[in-house]
Amino acid sequence: MRTSIATVSLSGSLTEKLTAASRAGFDGVEIFENDLLASPLTPEEIRARCADLGLSIDLYQPMRDIEALPEEEFARALRRARHKFELMGRLGADTVLVCSSVSPHALDDDALAAEQLSRLAGLAEDHGVRVAYEALAWGRHISTYDHAWQVVKSADHPALGTCLDSFHILSRGSDPKGIEDIPGEKIFFLQLADAPLLAMDVLQWSRHYRCFPGQGGFDVAGLVRHVLRAGYRGPLSLEVFNDVFRQSEAGPTAVDARRSLLTLQETVGLASPPAPAPPTGIAFAELVTPDAAPVSAVLGALGFTRTARHRGKPVDLWQHGEARVLVNTGPAERRDGTRLAAVGLESPDPAGAARRAEALLAPVLPRRRAPGDAELEAVAAPDGTELFFCATGRSPLPDWRADFEDVAPAPHDGGPWRVDHLSLAQPWHQFDEAALFHRSVLGLRPQESVDVADPYGLLRSRAVSTDDGAVRIALTVGPAPTDDTAHAQHLALATDDVVAAARRYREAGGPLLPIPANYYDDLAARFEFADGELETYRELGILYDRDAHGTFRHCYTHTVGRVFFELVQRDGGYRGFGAANAPVRLAAQHAVRAFTAG
């Protein structure tokens, strides 16, 4: 099906919005009236610009407070409508959105509303325009889609139909199954938006918190299925009011929007991109750094061994059990300090995973590949992290380790160490985009978003993972766009004995993050421990959590650049990430940062 986006969903001038929509692959746009009014272009120039970009103008919107008015008020509304219809002729738009009235002059009279909408539709027909009538969730007298349809049905005019909006329908808890009773040819337009499930005034909810399908808590796909069963064949169009989108670059937002529709179409059976190939593990994590010494010291103290060196690049491979870390000191990578720049994902089908990523608009990254280098596919996540699709040790598929020369044997006493999870800090305006990207492109399952109390605000976190927990990624965003402390990343390493691992690290000279004594006093009140157990945790800075499935013990190294390491021990099927302890960890990191800065 054709795809469209309302210009109100993007930031910038109208020209910037149209360009972004076109580049993202949309077929058409809804022109929001305020965008036209603020544009220096004439309607004819806007029409020509859209044509040059390959965009149709699918809707002009909104026209407000038209129906169920006293006759004198309605006469003024018709005069206003006549001017808008003439403008639409110049613009080349043939459908106008009319919202159910919120005017204090509107009367609670369905018959009058139907009669006046019929007269409005007659005037629209004279100008070659159709009227799509939409029930606002906060409409004065008409606030549900079925009520709006009954009025449209009663008006019985060929130029009058209904517009269905997923936010207005789902935010009120209306049952969308009744949509199937509406003839498809009378559904003139479909607008889509998701939203987090919030308990707040529906108008404020609508104006500030809508998001693209797949980023919120609404069953948008279920609603679309009902609309398709009704026989609708018009465009799938996004109308999203969101404070973050209004402050973000139009280009990336448009790509995020288009990806959401591609994923939605796949969900409802309208499109068939390459099937998802969820990763089966973490092949490696790559750190880039201007100085390998501090990172190497931490890795060495953790028990890692430098086992190999890249044949043509300044990249070292460190290994401990099944956990592998690449340390890259290339000149191009020295600008931002130590950071987690790339992740190797074990894939059952690396080529298929790359094809899916490209089909869902993930930028494919060019690689400077020397003769003989392994042919690895890589794409960029929204935050710029490079994602490599790997098949480690699975001949005849390319093995990334073939690019490395051994410098030391891998340790045989590494134990069952592996990467438990990664934590990736997201730019403040890409948090929801990142969750959708990892779900749709990589096939990871998102968990509920949680708010964590940082000493200087609230930090949002949302984990995405495979069903078996082989790959876990925690996506975080800080309390404020300018808070640099929120951008720390970390690599969590799983061991079967975190106490022994923490002792070895400390004995090797590695400093562990100190945890306040008050935390352990609280633990003693919340849980029962074996004799001496809590004292051990206090000594080593180990934190503790428990859920219905098991227990979790974890501790942290100091931060190097933007990266720190976490040692974790999961027992009995524990599924979380120790979120209850995050405020304590964040406060401790702030304290260490302040101490070292002083």
RAWOZI-V223572 format. One record per residue. RES is the residue in three letters. PHI is phi in degrees with one decimal (999 if undefined). D_FIRST is the distance of its C-alpha to the first C-alpha in Angstrom with 2 decimals. Layout:
BEGIN
res = (RES | RES)
phi = (PHI | PHI)
d_first = (D_FIRST | D_FIRST)
END
This chain:
BEGIN
res = (MET | ARG | THR | SER | ILE | ALA | THR | VAL | SER | LEU | SER | GLY | SER | LEU | THR | GLU | LYS | LEU | THR | ALA | ALA | SER | ARG | ALA | GLY | PHE | ASP | GLY | VAL | GLU | ILE | PHE | GLU | ASN | ASP | LEU | LEU | ALA | SER | PRO | LEU | THR | PRO | GLU | GLU | ILE | ARG | ALA | ARG | CYS | ALA | ASP | LEU | GLY | LEU | SER | ILE | ASP | LEU | TYR | GLN | PRO | MET | ARG | ASP | ILE | GLU | ALA | LEU | PRO | GLU | GLU | GLU | PHE | ALA | ARG | ALA | LEU | ARG | ARG | ALA | ARG | HIS | LYS | PHE | GLU | LEU | MET | GLY | ARG | LEU | GLY | ALA | ASP | THR | VAL | LEU | VAL | CYS | SER | SER | VAL | SER | PRO | HIS | ALA | LEU | ASP | ASP | ASP | ALA | LEU | ALA | ALA | GLU | GLN | LEU | SER | ARG | LEU | ALA | GLY | LEU | ALA | GLU | ASP | HIS | GLY | VAL | ARG | VAL | ALA | TYR | GLU | ALA | LEU | ALA | TRP | GLY | ARG | HIS | ILE | SER | THR | TYR | ASP | HIS | ALA | TRP | GLN | VAL | VAL | LYS | SER | ALA | ASP | HIS | PRO | ALA | LEU | GLY | THR | CYS | LEU | ASP | SER | PHE | HIS | ILE | LEU | SER | ARG | GLY | SER | ASP | PRO | LYS | GLY | ILE | GLU | ASP | ILE | PRO | GLY | GLU | LYS | ILE | PHE | PHE | LEU | GLN | LEU | ALA | ASP | ALA | PRO | LEU | LEU | ALA | MET | ASP | VAL | LEU | GLN | TRP | SER | ARG | HIS | TYR | ARG | CYS | PHE | PRO | GLY | GLN | GLY | GLY | PHE | ASP | VAL | ALA | GLY | LEU | VAL | ARG | HIS | VAL | LEU | ARG | ALA | GLY | TYR | ARG | GLY | PRO | LEU | SER | LEU | GLU | VAL | PHE | ASN | ASP | VAL | PHE | ARG | GLN | SER | GLU | ALA | GLY | PRO | THR | ALA | VAL | ASP | ALA | ARG | ARG | SER | LEU | LEU | THR | LEU | GLN | GLU | THR | VAL | GLY | LEU | ALA | SER | PRO | PRO | ALA | PRO | ALA | PRO | PRO | THR | GLY | ILE | ALA | PHE | ALA | GLU | LEU | VAL | THR | PRO | ASP | ALA | ALA | PRO | VAL | SER | ALA | VAL | LEU | GLY | ALA | LEU | GLY | PHE | THR | ARG | THR | ALA | ARG | HIS | ARG | GLY | LYS | PRO | VAL | ASP | LEU | TRP | GLN | HIS | GLY | GLU | ALA | ARG | VAL | LEU | VAL | ASN | THR | GLY | PRO | ALA | GLU | ARG | ARG | ASP | GLY | THR | ARG | LEU | ALA | ALA | VAL | GLY | LEU | GLU | SER | PRO | ASP | PRO | ALA | GLY | ALA | ALA | ARG | ARG | ALA | GLU | ALA | LEU | LEU | ALA | PRO | VAL | LEU | PRO | ARG | ARG | ARG | ALA | PRO | GLY | ASP | ALA | GLU | LEU | GLU | ALA | VAL | ALA | ALA | PRO | ASP | GLY | THR | GLU | LEU | PHE | PHE | CYS | ALA | THR | GLY | ARG | SER | PRO | LEU | PRO | ASP | TRP | ARG | ALA | ASP | PHE | GLU | ASP | VAL | ALA | PRO | ALA | PRO | HIS | ASP | GLY | GLY | PRO | TRP | ARG | VAL | ASP | HIS | LEU | SER | LEU | ALA | GLN | PRO | TRP | HIS | GLN | PHE | ASP | GLU | ALA | ALA | LEU | PHE | HIS | ARG | SER | VAL | LEU | GLY | LEU | ARG | PRO | GLN | GLU | SER | VAL | ASP | VAL | ALA | ASP | PRO | TYR | GLY | LEU | LEU | ARG | SER | ARG | ALA | VAL | SER | THR | ASP | ASP | GLY | ALA | VAL | ARG | ILE | ALA | LEU | THR | VAL | GLY | PRO | ALA | PRO | THR | ASP | ASP | THR | ALA | HIS | ALA | GLN | HIS | LEU | ALA | LEU | ALA | THR | ASP | ASP | VAL | VAL | ALA | ALA | ALA | ARG | ARG | TYR | ARG | GLU | ALA | GLY | GLY | PRO | LEU | LEU | PRO | ILE | PRO | ALA | ASN | TYR | TYR | ASP | ASP | LEU | ALA | ALA | ARG | PHE | GLU | PHE | ALA | ASP | GLY | GLU | LEU | GLU | THR | TYR | ARG | GLU | LEU | GLY | ILE | LEU | TYR | ASP | ARG | ASP | ALA | HIS | GLY | THR | PHE | ARG | HIS | CYS | TYR | THR | HIS | THR | VAL | GLY | ARG | VAL | PHE | PHE | GLU | LEU | VAL | GLN | ARG | ASP | GLY | GLY | TYR | ARG | GLY | PHE | GLY | ALA | ALA | ASN | ALA | PRO | VAL | ARG | LEU | ALA | ALA | GLN | HIS | ALA | VAL | ARG | ALA | PHE | THR | ALA | GLY)
phi = (999 | -67.5 | -121.8 | -143.6 | -144.7 | -75.8 | -62.8 | -66.4 | -77.8 | -120.8 | -96.3 | 101.4 | -74.3 | -59.8 | -61.8 | -63.6 | -65.0 | -64.0 | -62.7 | -63.4 | -61.8 | -64.7 | -64.0 | -77.5 | 101.6 | -69.8 | -88.2 | -154.4 | -139.3 | -97.7 | -88.1 | -81.6 | -55.0 | -61.3 | -66.7 | -67.2 | -62.5 | -87.4 | -88.0 | -76.4 | -79.3 | -74.3 | -54.7 | -64.9 | -68.9 | -65.0 | -59.4 | -66.9 | -62.1 | -61.5 | -61.9 | -61.7 | -87.2 | 77.2 | -108.3 | -89.2 | -99.1 | -84.8 | -159.2 | -112.3 | -156.7 | -106.9 | -110.1 | -115.0 | 53.0 | -107.3 | -98.6 | 57.2 | -107.1 | -55.0 | -55.4 | -64.2 | -66.8 | -67.3 | -60.7 | -66.6 | -65.1 | -65.4 | -62.1 | -62.5 | -63.7 | -59.4 | -63.4 | -67.8 | -65.7 | -65.0 | -61.6 | -63.2 | -61.4 | -68.6 | -79.4 | 85.8 | -103.8 | -114.3 | -134.1 | -118.1 | -90.6 | -113.4 | -88.3 | -59.7 | -68.7 | -116.3 | -66.2 | -66.5 | -84.0 | -66.1 | -101.5 | -83.3 | -148.0 | -64.4 | -64.2 | -66.1 | -60.1 | -65.5 | -65.2 | -73.0 | -66.0 | -64.4 | -65.1 | -62.2 | -65.5 | -63.1 | -65.3 | -62.4 | -60.6 | -59.7 | -102.5 | 72.9 | -118.8 | -105.7 | -108.7 | -105.0 | -93.9 | -122.2 | -86.2 | -71.2 | -62.7 | -112.5 | -55.7 | -64.6 | -123.6 | -122.8 | -133.0 | -127.4 | -64.4 | -70.4 | -66.5 | -61.3 | -64.7 | -61.8 | -67.3 | -62.1 | -62.2 | -67.0 | -65.9 | 52.0 | -125.2 | -62.9 | -93.6 | -118.9 | -140.0 | -114.6 | -112.3 | -102.6 | -125.9 | -61.0 | -65.5 | -62.5 | -78.4 | -78.4 | -68.5 | -89.8 | 74.8 | -68.2 | -83.4 | -73.8 | -60.0 | -64.1 | -59.6 | -65.0 | -84.9 | -90.2 | -58.8 | -56.3 | -71.5 | -96.1 | -90.7 | -77.7 | -159.4 | -129.1 | -110.4 | -122.4 | -157.7 | -106.0 | -167.7 | -66.4 | -79.6 | -122.9 | -102.9 | -159.7 | -54.2 | -64.9 | -67.1 | -65.7 | -57.5 | -66.6 | -75.4 | -124.9 | -124.1 | -63.8 | -148.3 | -78.1 | -53.0 | 95.6 | -105.1 | -121.8 | -112.7 | -84.0 | -88.4 | -67.6 | -61.8 | -61.5 | -63.2 | -61.9 | -59.8 | -63.3 | -65.0 | -67.1 | -65.0 | -71.8 | 104.9 | -67.3 | -132.4 | -82.2 | -75.3 | -89.7 | -122.7 | -98.3 | -129.0 | -128.6 | -98.6 | -154.5 | -61.9 | -68.5 | -61.6 | -68.6 | -109.9 | -102.9 | -62.2 | -64.6 | -60.0 | -61.7 | -64.4 | -64.3 | -64.8 | -58.4 | -62.0 | -64.8 | -60.6 | -63.0 | -74.2 | -62.0 | -67.2 | -62.0 | -62.9 | -63.9 | -62.3 | -93.9 | 86.4 | -94.2 | -147.1 | -134.3 | -67.3 | -49.5 | -63.1 | -65.3 | -125.7 | -54.3 | -64.7 | -111.8 | 171.5 | -101.5 | -74.9 | -164.3 | -122.3 | -109.4 | -102.8 | -108.7 | -154.6 | -77.9 | -145.8 | -72.8 | -59.5 | -62.7 | -66.8 | -62.1 | -64.2 | -65.1 | -62.0 | -62.3 | -67.1 | -74.9 | 103.6 | -74.8 | -120.9 | -76.3 | -101.2 | -155.0 | -132.1 | -61.7 | -67.2 | -130.2 | -132.0 | -78.8 | -128.8 | -105.8 | -103.8 | -108.9 | -138.4 | -146.7 | 62.3 | -94.4 | -88.7 | -126.7 | -128.5 | -96.9 | -116.1 | -109.6 | -116.0 | -60.3 | -56.1 | -71.6 | -104.7 | -101.3 | -80.6 | -105.3 | 76.5 | -72.4 | -152.6 | -87.2 | -106.4 | -150.1 | -134.6 | -93.9 | -106.8 | -65.0 | -129.2 | -69.1 | -150.2 | -56.3 | -65.3 | -65.9 | -62.9 | -67.9 | -63.1 | -64.4 | -57.8 | -67.4 | -63.6 | -99.1 | 71.8 | -74.8 | -66.3 | -78.7 | -93.4 | -70.2 | -120.4 | -82.0 | -107.5 | -78.7 | -55.5 | 93.3 | -68.4 | -63.2 | -87.4 | -107.5 | -87.2 | -140.5 | -130.0 | -103.3 | -76.3 | -55.5 | -85.3 | 93.9 | -61.0 | -83.8 | -115.7 | -102.7 | -96.6 | -120.6 | -135.7 | -65.6 | 70.4 | -114.7 | -62.5 | -92.2 | -69.2 | -59.6 | -111.3 | -59.0 | -69.8 | -66.9 | -79.2 | -113.3 | -102.2 | -66.2 | -120.0 | -160.8 | -68.7 | -65.0 | -65.3 | -90.8 | -105.1 | -69.8 | 74.8 | -85.4 | -65.8 | -157.3 | -78.2 | -80.1 | -163.1 | -117.1 | -120.1 | -117.1 | -76.8 | -103.3 | -55.7 | -57.5 | -95.6 | -122.9 | -63.6 | -67.9 | -60.7 | -63.2 | -62.7 | -65.4 | -58.6 | -67.3 | -73.9 | -78.4 | -79.7 | -96.6 | 78.1 | -86.9 | -93.7 | -78.7 | -99.3 | -66.5 | -73.1 | -126.5 | -102.7 | -116.1 | -78.0 | -91.5 | -56.9 | -120.5 | 148.7 | -104.0 | -105.4 | -94.0 | -141.7 | -144.4 | -91.9 | -126.7 | -157.9 | -77.1 | -61.8 | -91.4 | 76.9 | -66.3 | -127.4 | -132.4 | -131.9 | -98.6 | -96.8 | -129.6 | -142.7 | -79.9 | -66.7 | -152.4 | -58.3 | -97.6 | -84.8 | -66.7 | -68.6 | -79.9 | -96.7 | -68.8 | -115.7 | -147.3 | -117.7 | -97.9 | -112.1 | -89.8 | -138.3 | -89.6 | -149.7 | -69.2 | -64.5 | -63.7 | -65.0 | -66.7 | -63.0 | -62.4 | -63.3 | -67.0 | -66.1 | -84.4 | 96.3 | -86.5 | -80.1 | -92.2 | -66.0 | -74.4 | -112.2 | -59.5 | -61.7 | -58.6 | -61.5 | -74.0 | -62.3 | -69.6 | -57.7 | -60.6 | -78.2 | -89.7 | -134.1 | -99.8 | -125.9 | -66.7 | -56.1 | 82.3 | -65.4 | -65.9 | -63.8 | -64.0 | -62.4 | -63.4 | -62.6 | -100.0 | 73.7 | -87.0 | -99.8 | -138.4 | -146.8 | -145.7 | -128.0 | -67.1 | -105.5 | 173.8 | -122.4 | -140.8 | -121.7 | -156.2 | -147.5 | -132.3 | -84.8 | -70.1 | -87.9 | -113.4 | 64.8 | -110.8 | -123.5 | -136.8 | -112.5 | -125.1 | -100.5 | -131.4 | -134.4 | -100.6 | -129.9 | 71.1 | 87.1 | -54.2 | -109.5 | -91.3 | -132.1 | 71.3 | -59.6 | -62.5 | -92.7 | -58.7 | -59.4 | -67.7 | -61.9 | -62.0 | -64.7 | -64.4 | -66.6 | -59.9 | -65.2 | -64.7 | -62.6 | -65.9 | -66.5 | -69.6 | -69.7 | -78.1)
d_first = (0.00 | 3.78 | 6.45 | 9.89 | 13.33 | 16.52 | 19.41 | 21.59 | 19.91 | 21.55 | 25.20 | 27.12 | 27.40 | 24.62 | 24.87 | 24.59 | 21.52 | 19.71 | 20.87 | 19.77 | 16.19 | 16.06 | 17.83 | 15.59 | 12.60 | 10.83 | 9.58 | 11.52 | 14.13 | 16.01 | 19.62 | 22.03 | 25.27 | 27.56 | 25.86 | 26.47 | 29.99 | 30.89 | 29.68 | 32.36 | 29.94 | 30.05 | 27.00 | 27.22 | 27.34 | 24.32 | 22.42 | 23.74 | 22.99 | 19.27 | 19.31 | 21.24 | 18.77 | 15.78 | 14.48 | 13.89 | 15.66 | 13.42 | 16.21 | 19.91 | 21.45 | 23.60 | 26.12 | 28.55 | 31.47 | 31.18 | 31.90 | 35.04 | 37.37 | 40.96 | 41.12 | 42.47 | 39.70 | 37.06 | 38.62 | 38.18 | 34.54 | 33.96 | 35.71 | 33.43 | 30.33 | 31.70 | 31.95 | 28.38 | 27.07 | 29.17 | 27.83 | 24.20 | 25.30 | 26.61 | 23.52 | 21.15 | 19.22 | 18.89 | 18.04 | 20.43 | 20.42 | 23.69 | 24.81 | 27.35 | 30.79 | 32.81 | 35.67 | 39.13 | 39.73 | 36.98 | 38.52 | 37.65 | 37.22 | 34.07 | 35.51 | 36.15 | 32.67 | 31.18 | 33.63 | 33.00 | 29.20 | 29.71 | 31.98 | 29.54 | 26.80 | 29.41 | 30.11 | 26.44 | 26.06 | 29.08 | 27.24 | 23.97 | 22.27 | 20.49 | 21.53 | 19.28 | 21.92 | 21.52 | 24.11 | 25.35 | 26.66 | 29.96 | 30.07 | 33.67 | 33.46 | 29.80 | 28.12 | 25.94 | 22.75 | 24.64 | 27.44 | 25.22 | 23.66 | 27.21 | 28.22 | 25.31 | 26.14 | 29.76 | 29.19 | 27.63 | 26.45 | 23.62 | 22.72 | 22.60 | 19.85 | 19.03 | 17.00 | 16.45 | 17.11 | 17.24 | 20.36 | 22.27 | 21.66 | 22.34 | 25.10 | 27.11 | 26.75 | 25.32 | 24.18 | 20.45 | 21.10 | 22.27 | 18.80 | 18.57 | 21.43 | 19.58 | 18.37 | 14.63 | 15.56 | 17.65 | 15.04 | 14.54 | 12.81 | 11.89 | 13.57 | 13.81 | 16.93 | 19.15 | 22.93 | 26.03 | 28.04 | 30.80 | 33.59 | 33.80 | 33.44 | 29.87 | 29.93 | 31.09 | 28.67 | 25.77 | 27.18 | 28.04 | 26.39 | 22.68 | 20.73 | 17.32 | 15.84 | 18.03 | 20.95 | 22.53 | 23.73 | 21.29 | 19.33 | 15.98 | 14.27 | 16.54 | 15.69 | 11.91 | 13.04 | 15.27 | 12.81 | 10.66 | 14.12 | 15.05 | 12.61 | 10.31 | 7.38 | 7.39 | 6.11 | 6.98 | 10.26 | 13.29 | 16.73 | 19.39 | 23.11 | 24.97 | 28.40 | 27.80 | 24.67 | 26.70 | 29.32 | 27.30 | 26.33 | 23.09 | 22.05 | 22.19 | 20.72 | 17.61 | 17.32 | 17.94 | 15.25 | 12.58 | 14.09 | 13.86 | 10.08 | 10.05 | 12.74 | 11.25 | 8.27 | 11.25 | 13.33 | 11.45 | 10.87 | 7.19 | 8.61 | 12.26 | 13.98 | 17.76 | 19.30 | 21.24 | 24.93 | 26.70 | 29.92 | 33.20 | 35.54 | 36.62 | 38.15 | 39.51 | 39.32 | 40.24 | 42.33 | 43.03 | 46.31 | 48.88 | 51.67 | 51.49 | 54.74 | 53.59 | 50.59 | 52.77 | 55.40 | 52.99 | 51.58 | 55.11 | 56.28 | 53.38 | 54.63 | 52.22 | 53.71 | 52.75 | 52.23 | 50.63 | 50.00 | 47.19 | 48.59 | 47.45 | 46.33 | 48.19 | 46.42 | 48.39 | 47.29 | 48.84 | 48.72 | 49.89 | 49.12 | 45.39 | 44.66 | 44.22 | 44.16 | 43.93 | 45.91 | 44.90 | 47.36 | 45.84 | 46.68 | 43.08 | 42.69 | 45.65 | 44.36 | 43.08 | 45.69 | 45.09 | 41.53 | 39.16 | 36.99 | 35.44 | 34.81 | 34.89 | 32.74 | 33.87 | 30.94 | 30.93 | 28.72 | 29.04 | 27.12 | 24.20 | 24.28 | 24.22 | 21.25 | 19.24 | 20.55 | 19.59 | 15.98 | 15.83 | 17.45 | 21.01 | 23.44 | 25.37 | 29.05 | 31.39 | 34.64 | 38.12 | 39.05 | 42.60 | 43.52 | 43.67 | 41.42 | 38.98 | 35.46 | 33.51 | 29.87 | 29.43 | 26.73 | 27.27 | 26.58 | 25.90 | 29.69 | 30.49 | 31.83 | 31.57 | 30.29 | 31.72 | 30.68 | 34.04 | 35.78 | 39.30 | 41.90 | 39.53 | 40.71 | 39.50 | 36.68 | 37.68 | 39.79 | 39.84 | 43.47 | 44.55 | 44.36 | 47.20 | 50.95 | 52.84 | 55.43 | 56.43 | 55.88 | 53.39 | 55.41 | 56.06 | 56.81 | 53.46 | 52.77 | 49.35 | 47.87 | 44.13 | 41.47 | 40.73 | 38.10 | 37.15 | 36.83 | 34.78 | 35.19 | 32.05 | 32.02 | 32.09 | 28.72 | 26.81 | 27.83 | 24.60 | 22.64 | 25.08 | 24.68 | 20.89 | 21.48 | 24.16 | 22.26 | 18.95 | 20.48 | 23.85 | 23.24 | 25.97 | 26.32 | 26.84 | 29.87 | 30.65 | 31.33 | 35.06 | 37.22 | 40.39 | 43.40 | 44.38 | 47.73 | 45.99 | 42.91 | 40.13 | 38.27 | 34.88 | 34.15 | 31.39 | 31.83 | 29.30 | 30.66 | 30.42 | 31.44 | 34.84 | 35.50 | 35.94 | 33.81 | 34.07 | 33.03 | 33.97 | 32.02 | 34.21 | 34.33 | 37.58 | 39.06 | 38.57 | 36.84 | 40.31 | 41.75 | 42.47 | 43.93 | 40.54 | 39.33 | 41.48 | 39.87 | 41.47 | 41.75 | 42.87 | 45.04 | 45.72 | 49.28 | 51.18 | 53.97 | 52.99 | 56.59 | 57.96 | 55.19 | 55.87 | 59.62 | 59.25 | 57.07 | 59.58 | 62.55 | 60.97 | 60.99 | 57.45 | 57.28 | 55.24 | 53.70 | 56.39 | 55.39 | 57.43 | 60.02 | 58.66 | 55.57 | 57.83 | 59.90 | 56.75 | 55.78 | 59.25 | 58.64 | 55.23 | 55.92 | 58.91 | 59.68 | 62.28 | 65.42 | 64.82 | 61.05 | 60.18 | 62.83 | 61.23 | 57.85 | 59.61 | 61.44 | 58.37 | 55.80 | 53.76 | 51.41 | 50.70 | 48.01 | 47.52 | 44.75 | 44.66 | 44.24 | 46.74 | 48.20 | 47.28 | 49.79 | 48.91 | 50.53 | 49.70 | 51.14 | 51.66 | 48.92 | 49.10 | 47.16 | 43.90 | 44.16 | 46.12 | 46.39 | 46.42 | 48.36 | 47.04 | 48.27 | 46.13 | 48.10 | 47.19 | 43.41 | 43.05 | 39.35 | 39.43 | 40.37 | 43.43 | 41.58 | 44.60 | 46.67 | 44.38 | 46.14 | 49.46 | 48.20 | 46.68 | 49.94 | 51.99 | 50.00 | 50.48 | 54.19 | 54.54 | 52.71 | 55.01 | 58.07 | 57.33 | 56.47 | 59.76)
END
